[in-house]
Amino acid sequence: MKTLTINFPESLGLDDKVAKMALASKLYEMGKLSLGQAADLAGYSKPTFMELLVDYGVSLINHSPDDLNDDLKNAENYSI
């Protein structure tokens, strides 16, 4: 694992936990980390990380509109 040091103004009032969560949620949103990887980076369990995503404006369902349209087309063609 790589170590990253980030200097930010103390006036922001961010503690390490909030900064890690912000980074992890953004990387998850960008599709750079899986849910489990992002939760590990932030230092939370998957269920807790999932609950906290809403506070960072990140959707748990992380699919592009094209992926969702493809899924709908596939569902229309599916028969039991």
Secondary structure as the mmCIF struct_conf table of DSSP 4:
data_model
#
loop_
_struct_conf.conf_type_id
_struct_conf.id
_struct_conf.beg_label_comp_id
_struct_conf.beg_label_asym_id
_struct_conf.beg_label_seq_id
_struct_conf.end_label_comp_id
_struct_conf.end_label_asym_id
_struct_conf.end_label_seq_id
HELX_RH_3T_P HELX_RH_3T_P1 GLU A 10 LEU A 12
HELX_RH_AL_P HELX_RH_AL_P1 ASP A 16 GLU A 29
TURN_TY1_P TURN_TY1_P1 MET A 30 GLY A 31
BEND BEND1 LYS A 32 LEU A 33
HELX_RH_AL_P HELX_RH_AL_P2 LEU A 35 ALA A 42
TURN_TY1_P TURN_TY1_P2 GLY A 43 GLY A 43
HELX_RH_AL_P HELX_RH_AL_P3 LYS A 46 LEU A 53
HELX_RH_3T_P HELX_RH_3T_P2 VAL A 54 TYR A 56
TURN_TY1_P TURN_TY1_P3 GLY A 57 GLY A 57
BEND BEND2 LEU A 60 LEU A 60
HELX_RH_AL_P HELX_RH_AL_P4 PRO A 65 GLU A 76
TURN_TY1_P TURN_TY1_P4 ASN A 77 ASN A 77
#
